[in-house]
Amino acid sequence: MPNNTVITKEGLEKLKKELEDLKLRGRKEVIDRIRTAKEFGDLSENAEYEDAKNQQSFIEGRIQELEETIKRAKIVGDNRDISKVDFGDTIEINCDGDKSTYTIVGTTESNPHEGKISIESPIAKALMGKKVGDVVDVPTPDGGMKCEILKIS
């Protein structure tokens, strides 16, 4: 049996919305593309048809992946104790003079550009269980950096 996928409540809702969109809109659009491409004639030399079939395969694969992830989802982060860093927390840190804010999330919802870092990332691993005011060493390819926890919410 596969492991549970840890995820925030918001992350699970986002996955459910994507799944619904793919089932209701994505499938219909690709079927319409296939139907239109068939009208172009010989399917063996029809790039439009081939592209639409590839997109259909991608959509069906993504639907299966989302269904499996949702089925295995374990929501964590509710009713948190914000006295120390934990999954689902938003933290403000100062790393070598550079202030940043991150939310610690599961790997499926990680997006560093949105300030969401995976619980598996080196920085999250280093911060887990620490308190405001703690200074931690975070391993980096360049050797490491010191980060002070300024706020947990």
N, C-alpha and C positions, 0 to 999 in steps of 0.2 A: 504494500500500500504506500503511495507517495506521501511525502511529508506535507504537513500543513504549510500554507503560505501565510506568513504574518503580514498584516496589512492594517492600515487605519480605516476607520469607518468611511471617511471621505474618499480614500483610495478605492475601496470596494464599490462605492456608489459610482465612481468614474468608470470602473471596469464594466459594471452592469449597464451603464448608459452606452458605452462603446459597443457592447454586445447587442443591445437592442437596436442600435443604429445600423450595425452590419446586417442584422437579420431582416430589418424592415426596409432599409434604404439600399444598403450595399449590394445585397443579393439581387434586388430588382434592377438596379442600374446595370449590373454586369450581365444579367440575362438579356436586357434590352440591347446592350452592346453586341452580344453574341448573335442575337436575332438580326440586327442591322448588318453585321459583318458577313453573315451567311448570304445576304442578298448580293454581295460583291462577287459571288461565283465560286470558282474552284477553291475549296478549303485547303488543299495541300500547298497552295502558294499564296495564301491569304494572311498577310501580316496582321491585319486588324483582328481577324478571328483568333489567331494564335495569341495575340496580346490579351484579348478579352478572356480567353480560356486560362491564361496564366494568372490574370487578375482574379478570376473565379476561384482558382486553386488557392491563391493566397488568402482570399476572404474566408473560404471554408476552413482553411488551416487556422486562421486567426480566431474564428468562431469556436473551433474545438479547443484551442489553447485557453481562450477566455472562460469557456464553460468549465474546464478542468480547474483553472485557477480559482474561480468563484466557488466551485464545489469544495475545494481544499482550504478556502480562506478562513483564517482565524483572526478575528478583530482583536487588536490589542491597542492600548493607549487610552481607553476610557477609564475614568475614575483614577487618574494618576496622582501620585505623590510628587509634587514638583520641587521637593527639597533636594532631589538629586536627579541627574540626567537619566532618562529612560526612553524607551520606544515611544514615538508619537510626540515627544516634547519639541518645542521650538526653543532654541538656545541662541543666545548672543555671546560671541566669543571675540577675544582680541588675540590674534596670532601674530607675533612679532611686529606689533604696531598696526596691524590691519584688522579692522573690525568687520565681522560678518555675522549674518543671522542664518541659521539652518533649522530645518525640521527633520528629525530622524524618522525615516519611514522604511518600509520593506523594499526589497529589491525590485518588485514589480512596479512600484510607483516612484522610484528614484528619478530625479531630474535636477541635476546640479544648477542648471540655468534658472530654475524656479526656486532654488534654495532648499531643495529636498534631497537629502543625502541618505544613501543606503545604510542600514544598520550594519552591513558587512564592510563598509568603508573604513579605512584606517583611522580617520578622524572620529567617526562615531564610536568605533571600538575603544579608542583612547578616552573618550568622554563619558562613556556609560558608567553610571554609578557615582560620578563625581558631583561636587556641590559648587554653588556660587562661590567664587574666590579661589577655587582650586586652580592650580597651574599644572598642565599635563604636557608630556612630550608626545608629539604626534610624528610617527615615522613618515618620511617623504623620500623620494628618489635622491634628493640632494642631501640626505642625512637626517633631517628632522627639523621640527619647529616647536616652539613653546606656545601654548594656547591657554589663556586665562578665561574661565567661565564668568561672564558678566551678569547673565540673566537666564533664568529657566522659566518657561511658561507653557 
